[in-house]
Amino acid sequence: MIYDVIVIGVGGMGSATVYHLARRGAKVLGLEQFDIPHDRGSSHGVNRIIRLAYAEDPRYVPLLRRAYELWREIESAVNERLLFITGGIDAGTRDSATVAGSLRSCTLHHIPHELLDAPASARRFPGYRLAEDMVAVYQPDGGFVLAERSIEAYVTAARALGADVQARERVLEWEAGGAGVRVWTGRGSYRAGALVVTAGPWTAEMLPNLAPLLTPERQVLMWSQPRRPEYFALDVFPVFNMETPEGRFYGFPVYGVPGFKIGKYHHLYQRADPNRMDRECHPEDEKALRDAVRRYFPDANGPTIALKTCLFTNTPDEHFVIDHHSEFPQVCMAAGFSGHGFKFCSVIGEIMAELALERATRWDISLFHMHRLLD
Ligand SMILES: Cc1cc2nc3c(=O)[nH]c(=O)nc-3n(C[C@H](O)[C@H](O)[C@H](O)COP(=O)(O)OP(=O)(O)OC[C@H]3O[C@@H](n4cnc5c(N)ncnc54)[C@H](O)[C@@H]3O)c2cc1C
């Protein structure tokens, strides 16, 4: 059979892409090298933060609004809750990039929010103990999306629409020619009219010209048992993104794993090869996170319940790469999500389906074009 589109990599972005292609009636094949889902890429560890007050750049806000809508759409398709609204906090000093950026997005896009000083945030959300010079932007639409469950949901819904999805089948090579593509795996070869590469930290193996732009980086997540569980429950504790002198941290109420979850952007600044990365967690990994729990969330500072490694794939400016291949218009890619991509999976699936089938998208993706990093 000749497919309309082949998708390489069925993780966060690939599973949503396969679904959006199938929803448009395309004959689609998704190929995944490991199990679906698995814990060796970027999309595991129960959940991922979603937030509308986007400190990274206000140009993400229209995409975020669409992402929320499409998360609700896939929830309806599979009749399962995937998006949890807890409220979100962006904290730091008043002039930090996190607080200033979050406020800028709120102002430009008329996003409802409140600015709380440290004592007010502790009164309202007793799990929080911000330093005296910190403030919090509270935005009621913040929350989290389930990670592995979303991948399962997208694959289930895509298969119900006729998509073929094959796990444990690694793509070894692809070739573009004429109007189509051919893909070789350990099991055989397949043809299609178009190819989408959503290979996460392995993207450079499929697209070697992107290697200088994409840096996989080892990350660690920790779950600790709260001493006051009532402060860290789903209905009282907002997700957070917090800039401190010790680094930028993010975290979640207790959900899934019985512990308060925290991570640190760029963790120990360790570049990684996704095929050889150290996936064990060590005392220095725990210490980097434990110090922040002790200082900013002292009532969560009980025994560790779990530690897990994961991978970011960073671009030099930490904005995504979403584009057509420079030589082959029938090939497009979504990569370089730089530690903040998962919340967008739902809308990036839609964008990639449009790029593959129509060679264009109605969304403004100029921020993500590859040439900004090559010029
Ligand atoms: C610790 C951590 C915390 C994060 N927190 C947040 C957060 O709170 N909010 C947020 O929005 N984002 C967050 N992110 C970022 C987000 O999780 C990632 O941006 C997102 O998961 C990237 O998805 P992906 O599809 O690009 O990669 P993946 O989900 O890793 O998918 C790529 C897939 O391609 C497959 N593949 C690769 N090569 C081949 C091949 N040759 N053949 C077949 N299959 C192949 C891989 O096996 C993999 O399954 C976090 C990331 C980490 C690591």
The ligand as a Gaussian input file, in Angstrom:
#p B3LYP/6-31G(d) Opt

LIG

0 1
 C       11.710000      16.333000      32.442000
 C       10.902000      17.046000      31.403000
 C        9.897000      17.928000      31.797000
 C        9.163000      18.617000      30.854000
 N        8.151000      19.437000      31.271000
 C        7.341000      20.021000      30.362000
 C        6.187000      20.724000      30.780000
 O        5.907000      20.808000      31.981000
 N        5.402000      21.273000      29.823000
 C        5.663000      21.158000      28.492000
 O        4.908000      21.695000      27.687000
 N        6.744000      20.463000      28.063000
 C        7.576000      19.895000      28.960000
 N        8.645000      19.156000      28.557000
 C        8.961000      19.072000      27.123000
 C        8.109000      18.075000      26.404000
 O        7.922000      16.929000      27.195000
 C        8.768000      17.753000      25.080000
 O        8.898000      18.974000      24.355000
 C        7.934000      16.776000      24.266000
 O        7.679000      15.628000      25.015000
 C        8.681000      16.423000      22.992000
 O        7.944000      15.461000      22.271000
 P        8.555000      14.761000      20.978000
 O        7.427000      14.097000      20.294000
 O        9.383000      15.763000      20.227000
 O        9.602000      13.688000      21.548000
 P        9.310000      12.182000      22.031000
 O        8.032000      12.121000      22.776000
 O       10.546000      11.670000      22.657000
 O        9.022000      11.422000      20.680000
 C        9.970000      11.111000      19.712000
 C        9.719000       9.677000      19.339000
 O       10.405000       9.344000      18.145000
 C       10.831000       8.014000      18.251000
 N       11.905000       7.806000      17.271000
 C       13.059000       8.480000      17.182000
 N       13.803000       8.026000      16.150000
 C       13.089000       7.034000      15.556000
 C       13.335000       6.183000      14.455000
 N       14.464000       6.237000      13.754000
 N       12.377000       5.269000      14.119000
 C       11.213000       5.209000      14.825000
 N       10.944000       5.977000      15.894000
 C       11.872000       6.899000      16.263000
 C       11.301000       7.938000      19.696000
 O       11.459000       6.640000      20.161000
 C       10.216000       8.712000      20.403000
 O        9.154000       7.884000      20.815000
 C        9.426000      18.446000      29.485000
 C       10.423000      17.555000      29.077000
 C       11.138000      16.846000      30.027000
 C       12.202000      15.889000      29.571000

